[in-house]
Structures are given as structure tokens and as C-alpha cells.
Amino acid sequence: MQITMFIVICKFLMKRKNLKRYRFSALNLMLLPGLIYIIIDRYIPMVGIAIAFKRVDYSLGFIRSPWAGFDNFRFLFATRDAFIIVRNTLLYNFTFIILGIVLGLVSGVLLAEIASKIFQRIYQTVILIPQLFSMVIIAYIVLAFLSADAGFITKAILGPGREILFYTEPKYWPFILTFVNMWAGLGYTSIIYLSAIVSVDKNLYEAATIDGLGRFKQVLYVTIPCIKPTIMTLIMIKVGRIFYSDFGLFFQVPMNSGALFDVTNTLDTYVYRSLVTVNNISMASAAGAFQALMGFITLITVNYIIRKIDRESALF
């Protein structure tokens, strides 16, 4: 009802002489609510980056708090945790990007090969269901498998006397977190690849078949080149957030276990703990500003490299 009223108002405004010369249309004006939302939600809060350069005193307020320069950044990177959180964030994200591309592409190709539309929809739904789960639910699913008291793996598979205390053993968690991330996000990625694959011209596959190419070579020489813009776009999106991490994955799934901090502590969990444990909003803001700046630099750099190699695949 509200959208209909908005369109009616837009059409009415178009008839006014003072708006005609600007060539406004109903579709142009419908962009305004989204544009206003982005400005309010994304750009105005950027003023808060000043907190990263202040020594916040709540009695004085944010505006009147004294400036600290780069002291918050120096303290952030002078701690022992600085190397660990940056290392974990980058290595995990790099692994997620590589595996996400490979497994998502394989899943998309396999879904496209299913001839029956009914079974294709069933498989799409099955692999997409984990995407709909809250990370809290996923954390308790993982707990049901790994719990030392009643976990399926520790009790039913390993058996009495061979239990592994997973929540106190850091060496297992890089593999556990990678598996959980792939399981939870694979459906979404594969659906994107599937939508790109089904749009490929079928005549190309027929020509490849006539030339004697098998299914694997058709994927290699026809499918992948045709969906390269989609692949590059997803890579760029993920690279732009390479200094960010899934807070739920690294905080809730390991159940905030202190014994696992060396392999689960990332920039996002560090920011959260800085706010909750030491209530240092300045350091948390400094970490957030560092994430944004490094993500921007990484995105610009990767886009520049891709632009030099293949101009059509670059975002800008």
C-alpha cells in the first residue's frame, strides 16, 4: 500500500511544470528512500571515526574528550595479540575465499547438471537451509557433536576413554571453523553460480560437444570463461572484507573458550572484548578504523591488478 501511494505521488509530481525540466521519473524518485537510508546508516556514522583518535572520557562526552592522536593505534599494535588477531583474520578469510570459490563453483556446476527440475529445487533447498540458521543455532549444533559430556563424536564415534576435549584443544579448530563456514555458506554461493551458469548460451555447449569436448572440458573452457564476471565480482566483494570476520563464527561457535583464543581471536572478536571487558571504546574504534582502511586499500589494490590483467573483469 505504501509503495503504491509513493508511485502515485511520484507520477503526480512528474506532471508539475517545475519538475518536468529535470526529467524526473517515478523510478528515479523511488531511489530516494534507499539513498536516504544509506546516507543515514552508512555515511553519517563515519563521523564517529574521530573516537579512534580520542581518549574518551564519558564525563566530558565524545566531543569534548581530549585528543589522543595515534596512541590508540600504537597500543593496539604494541600488544602481543596484534599479530595473532591480524594473522587469524587474514588466513581464515584467505582460506574461506579460495574454498568458497572452488566448492561453490563445483556445487553450482553439479546443480546445473541435474536434469530434473524437481530434484534440482530439492537439492538447492537442502544446501541452502544452513544459510537460514542463526549462528547461535549452528554453535549449539556444533556443541552437540563436540561436547565432552554428550557429544556425538566424542561419545558415539570415539567412545569411552578416547574422548577429545575439543573446546580446550586449539589444534582442531582451524579445521572445524573452516568446515562450519563452508557448510553454512556454501548454499548461497552455489545458488549465485548456478544462476550465472544457467544463463550461458546453450549453443556454446552444443558447439563444444561437436568439437569433441567432454563435460569436464566444457566446464573448463565454456562455463568458467562465461561466468568469469560473476566469479570476479564475488572475489572482489570478499576481498573487500578480508579484514573483517564473521563474529558469530569465531565467538559463538567456540563458545568463547579462552583456551582457543590463539586460533579463534580475530579483529571483530577483539573489538567486542575490548568493549565488554575493558570498556575501551577508543581502542575498539581504532581497530574498526584499521579494518575499514585496510579493507579499502586491499580492494583498490586488487581491483587495480585485475584491471591491468582484464579490464572487463574489474569493478571500476
C-alpha positions, 0 to 999 in steps of 0.5 A: 500500500505504501509503495503504491501511494509513493508511485502515485505521488511520484507520477503526480509530481512528474506532471508539475511544470517545475519538475518536468525540466529535470526529467524526473521519473517515478523510478528515479524518485523511488531511489530516494528512500534507499539513498536516504537510508544509506546516507543515514546508516552508512555515511553519517556514522563515519563521523564517529571515526574521530573516537579512534583518535580520542581518549574518551572520557564519558564525563566530558562526552565524545566531543569534548574528550581530549585528543589522543592522536595515534596512541590508540593505534600504537597500543593496539599494535604494541600488544602481543595479540596484534599479530595473532588477531591480524594473522587469524583474520587474514588466513581464515578469510584467505582460506574461506575465499579460495574454498568458497570459490572452488566448492561453490563453483563445483556445487553450482556446476553439479546443480546445473547438471541435474536434469530434473527440475524437481530434484534440482529445487530439492537439492538447492533447498537442502544446501541452502537451509544452513544459510537460514540458521542463526549462528547461535543455532549452528554453535549449539549444533556444533556443541552437540557433536563436540561436547565432552559430556554428550557429544556425538563424536566424542561419545558415539564415534570415539567412545569411552576413554578416547574422548577429545576435549575439543573446546580446550584443544586449539589444534582442531579448530582451524579445521572445524571453523573452516568446515562450519563456514563452508557448510553454512555458506556454501548454499548461497554461493552455489545458488549465485553460480548456478544462476550465472551458469544457467544463463550461458548460451546453450549453443556454446555447449552444443558447439563444444560437444561437436568439437569433441569436448567432454563435460569436464572440458566444457566446464573448463573452457565454456562455463568458467570463461562465461561466468568469469564476471560473476566469479570476479565480482564475488572475489572482489566483494570478499576481498573487500572484507578480508579484514573483517570476520564473521563474529558469530563464527569465531565467538559463538561457535567456540563458545568463547573458550579462552583456551582457543583464543590463539586460533579463534581471536580475530579483529571483530572478536577483539573489538567486542572484548575490548568493549565488554571487558575493558570498556575501551571504546577508543581502542575498539574504534581504532581497530574498526578504523584499521579494518575499514582502511585496510579493507579499502586499500586491499580492494583498490589494490586488487581491483587495480591488478585485475584491471591491468590483467582484464579490464572487463573483469574489474569493478571500476 
